[in-house]
Amino acid sequence: MVASFFVLLLLLGTALCCFFEGFSPVDAFYFTATALLKIGYGDIVPVSVAGKLLAIFLSLAGVLLLLAFAV
């Protein structure tokens, strides 16, 4: 259940990054994965308000998913 929610967030985050930030699909997938996994390299960053809010949501969701997986 947690893994399927992670995949859903990964796909949704990728699509929203493409829409809000104009990232290529590969860059959007990379950004979403690093945000969800709390890696945060910082080489690709959101510049719009919507993209920044999306990054916050993805980071919080990533923490909650990791906690849910651990329990």
PyMOL commands that set and color helices and strands:
alter all, ss='L'
color gray80, all
select helices_A, chain A and resi 2-21+25-36+49-70
alter helices_A, ss='H'
color red, helices_A
deselect
rebuild
show_as cartoon
